[in-house]
Amino acid sequence: MSDGVEEYRGKEIVVRFDGRKCIHSRNCVLGRPDVFVPNAPGPWIKPDNAAAETIAAIALSCPSGAIAYERLDGGPQETAPPVNVVRIRENGPLAFHAELAIEGEEPAFRATLCRCGASRRKPYCDGSHAAAQFAATGEPATQESSPLAARAGALAVKPIRNGPLMIGGSLEIVSGTGRTVTRVSEAFLCRCGNSANKPFCDGSHKRIGFEADGTERPKKPAAP
């Protein structure tokens, strides 16, 4: 497929893998090692080795959205969650689950976006936080916030050039243990790795001269 997305077609389900998004959470290979078989001869995803429902559930456990699926058996396709959430991963990325409209990217429901500043695949995480020894708690203090009038709907994510992620839309920011940190309809989330108020931007990207390396995809032109 285009853009480096691999496709594995079975009788009941099509599984797609986007290596650019993968953070090696290993939910797939640990969940069904007979379906997801890396470093083996032949295709590494074997969609006929399990029921479509089982494979779909494994795909949905992939936080980055690197694993996606299309059911051919009449079963339900992936849909937007009832609540837009971003989970703050300890010493790691921001894991979004929402009806995502990331500027310059295809629509998605799951994505792990870099917050250490070191990824070579911005705005996506590529695991560079480990080599960079990025340290940021996944348990920031709870902030006072009111319930949102709407908890779902489209979530706009714009990586500001050499700056933070600008978020527009209903979003619950959740700690690594599932605690609600705050609820917002607009936010600026740090992606340079230097904010003293993580996961929020405090302007440190200007102080350190953060550069996004030109790795974000350019905004796609509107259809004629």
N, C-alpha and C positions, 0 to 999 in steps of 0.2 A: 504494500500500500504506500501512499504518498507520505512524506514527512517521516519516514523511517518507522512507521507503525507496522508491526507484524500481524498477520491474520492467520488463524488456525480454525479451519472449518470442520465441524463434526456433523453428525446426522441430526442432532437436536439443538445445537448451539454453536455460535461462532464466538471465538475468544480472540480479543485483540490485545496486543502488548505494545506499549509506547515506552521504549527504553529511556527516552529523554526525561520522563517523569519519575522513573523508578527510584525509590530510596532504600530498597532491599529490606523492607520490613519483614519479609519471609513468611507472611501469612499464607501465601499461596503454596509454597513448597512444604510448609509444615502442616497445612490443612489437608492437602491431598497430594502427597508425594508421588502417587501413581499417575496424576494428571499433569502436574507441573514438575518436570524432570530436567533440571539444568545440567549442563556439562555431560550430556549423554548423546550418543549418535542419533541422528535423525531429528525430527521436529521436537522441540523441548516441551511443547504443550500438546497434550493428547486428549482432546475434548470428548472422545468416545469412551474414555475409561471411567466415567461417572455420569450420573443422571444430570440433566441440564439444571434442575433445581439446585442440586448440590454445588455445581460449578458456579452458578450465579451467586450463591451465598458466599462462596470463597472470594469471588471477584469484588463483591460489595465490602468485604473486610479489608480490601487494599486501600489504605488511606490516601495514597498519592493519585489514584485513578489510573495508574499505569496498566492495570488489568481492567478491561471492559468487556462487555459481552452483548450479543444479540441472540435472543432465543428464537429458534425456528420451530419449536413444538407448540406454539400458541400460548406459552407461559408469559407472565408479566415481564416487561422490559424495565430497566432502571428508571426511576422517577425521582423528582426532587424530594428531599426530606421534609417532614412537617415543621421542622424548626431549623433555621439557618444557624450553623455553629462553626466556630473556629476553635480548635483545641491547641493549647500551647504545649508543645512537646519539650520536655526537659532537655536543655542543652541542644535543642534541635529546632526544626522548622515549625511553621504554623500550618496546621492541618484543617483545611476547610471542607465542610460538607454543606452544600447549598446549591441553588440554581445559579451557577457561576457564569458571569460574563467578565472574563479576564481580558483586558484590552489586548488586541492583537492575537488572541488565541481562540480556538474553537470552543463552543459552549461545553460545559462539563458540570458534573455534580460533585466531584472530589478532586482535591489538589493539595499538595504540600509545597508551600512557598517559602523560599529562603528568608531567614532573618539574621543570619550570621554575617552576611556580606561577602562570603567567599565562594559561593557557588559559581560554577562556570556555565550554568544553564539557567541563569536568572530569567524570569522570576521564580523558576522552580528550584527546589532543593536538589542537590546531587550528592549529598553526604559529606561535603567539604567541611561541615562544622566539626567533624571528628578530628581531621588533620589540623584544623585551625585551633583546636582546643577551645572552641566556643563554650562559654559558661553562662547560662541564663536559666533561672528557675522556671519550672513549669507551674509554679504555685505562687503567683503574685497575689498581693493583698486584695481582698474583696472590696469593691467599690459600691457605694450606694447607688442603686438604679431602680427604675420603675419598670414594670412589665410592659412589653411592647404591644402596641395596638394590633400589629400583624407580626407574626413570627416567621413567616416564610416569604416567598416571592423572589424576584430576580435580585442578585447581589452583584453590584458593579465593583470590579477590582481594577484599579489603575496604578501600575507601577510608575510613580513620578520619576522622571529622569534624574538619576543621581540623588534620589530622595526616597521617601517612604512609600508604602502601599496606601493609596487613598481608597477607602471603602465607602460605598454608598448603598444603603438598604438595611433592612432589619437583620441584626446579627447578635447572637449571644456569644460572648467571649468566655471560654470555659477553661479551667485549669486542667492539668494532666490527670487529676483524680476525679474530674467531672463536676467540680464546684463551679458555679456561675461567678465569674469575676465581675462582669458588668454586662449591660445590655445597651446597644447603641443603634442609631440609624445612620451615623457617620463616624468615621474614625480614621486616624492616620497611624499606621502600624510600622514600627521600625524594621528596616531591612539592611541597615549598615552594620548592625551588631554592637553599636557603641552607646545607644541610649541608656541613660541612667534610670529610665522609667519604663523599661520593657514590660509588656510588648509594645508600648506606645512610643511614637517618635517624640523626641525632645529637641530636635534641631541639631543633634550631634553630627549628622551627615555633612553639614556645612563646615563645622569645625575641623573635621578630619579630612575633608576633601574627598568624600566617598564618590567613587565612579562606578557606574553599573557595567562598565566594560563593553557597552554596545551589544550585550548578549540578548536583550529582549527583542522579540520579533517586532519589526515595524508594524504600525497599525495597518490593517488590511483596507484597501480602498473600497468605498461603497459600490455596490452593484449598480450598473447603469440602468 
